[in-house]
Amino acid sequence: MSNVTRLRHALPMSQDISVAVSALDKAIADAVGAAKSAGLPQGLIVGLLHGHANAQTHQMVTE
């Protein structure tokens, strides 16, 4: 896990990181909005997001 950066150690964050975080946040919000508009149940949306978060955490821990 040596390639994981804690944000508090990277403060102040560079402009590149701020732009990437904003873009990620917007993409997630847009995808959730599209899923809601398509009629997906909220529980399914939450479950999918939670599953991806767990998978990414597992990947960071095992690398």
N, C-alpha and C positions, 0 to 999 in steps of 0.2 A: 504494500500500500504506500510505497514511498513516492508514487506519482500523484497522490492526492494532496491538494493544497487546501488548507483551512483558510477560509476567507478572512478571518481575523488576523492571520499572519500576512495577508496580501493587501491589507488596507494601507493607504487608500488604494482602491482598485483602479487598475488602468482603464483607459477609455475603451479599449478593445473588450475587456471583460464586461464592462457595463453595457456595451452595445450587444454583446452575445447574450447576456442575461435578459435584457429587454426583449430581444428577438425570440428567445426561448419562451419567455413568459407570454408574449403575444401569440406565438404559434400554439401553445397549449390552450390558451383562452379561446382562440379561434376554433381549434379542433373540438373542444368541449361544446362550444356554441353550435357548431355544425352537427355534432352528435345529438344534442338536445333537439335541434330543429328537425332532425331525421326521425325523432321519436324514440331514441334509445332510452331505456329506463335509467334513472339516475344511479341506481345501485350498480348497474353494469358499467357505467362510465367510471364510477368510483373504483370498482373492482379492477378494471383495466389499468387505471392510473396507479393503483396500489401495487398491482402485479409488476408493472414496469419499474416502479421505484424499488421494489424488492430485488428484481433481477439486476438492476444497475448497482445496488448496494452489494449484492453477492459478487458481482464481477469485480468491484473495487477491492473487496476484502480478499478475494482469492488470487488476485494478480500479484 
